[in-house]
Amino acid sequence: MTAAVTLSIAGFSYSQFDARELERKAQVVADKATCRAVNSAIVAYVGINGNDPKAITDLNGYLDGDISSYRVVRGRAAGPGCA
């Protein structure tokens, strides 16, 4: 009886699982840069250019992803997830 109930629940749960939707959501998250990645790009920029980037667009080419929601403030990233 327990096995039948477990299999029934597992079957129902799997039927509610939308792999395409989860993949789409994961891709949206993966396409967004993290604060840590933006700070790493700033460090790389400073190492190559010798000065802080003046705008977030200066970091184009230093990392992949959408960085439009970030700013550079006193040489550090400011935006989602930044302390």
N, C-alpha and C positions, 0 to 999 in steps of 0.2 A: 504494500500500500504506500509506504513512504517513497519508494522508488518511483511509483507511478505519479505521485503528486510532484516530486522533484522534477521528473521529466516533463510533466505538463507545464510547470512553472518555467522551466528552461525553454521549452518550445514557445511559449507565449512571449517571454522576454526577447528571444531571438527574433520573433516576428515583429516586435516593436523597434528593433535595432535598424536604424537607417544609416547604412555605411556611407552612402554618398553625401548625406547631410553632415555627418561627422568629418568626412574628408574635407568638405568645403569649409567648415568651421576651423579645422586644423590649418588649412592653407591660409586663411585670413590671419590667424595668429602668427603663423610662420613668416608671412610677408611683412609683418610689422617688426621693426627693429626694437631691441630692448635698450634700456638706459645704459646698461653695461656695455653693449656693443657700440653705442654712440660715444661713450667715454673712451673706449678703446680706439675708435676712429679718430677722436680728438688727439689722443696720445700719438698715434701714427702721423697725423697731420703736423703736429708740433715737431716731431722727430725729423720729418722731411723738410719742413719749411722754416723751422726755427722760431715761429711765433704762433699764437693762438688763432684759430679760425674766427673770422669776424661774424660770419653768418652760418647757419646750418647748411646752406647750399655749398659752402666751401668743402664740405665733407663728401660731396658726390664723388663716387669712384673709390672711396675708402671703405665702404660697406654696402651690402645689398639690402634692399627692403625699403619700406616707406618710413622716412624720417621727418616727414612734414609736420608732425605734431611735436617736434623737439625744437629747442632753442639752445644757443650757446650763451651761457651766463658766466662771466669771469673764468673762462677757460674750462667750464664743465657743462655737461649735458643737463638740461632742465626740461622736464616733460613727464609723460606717463611712467610711473614706476620709479622715478628719481626721488631720492630723499632730500 
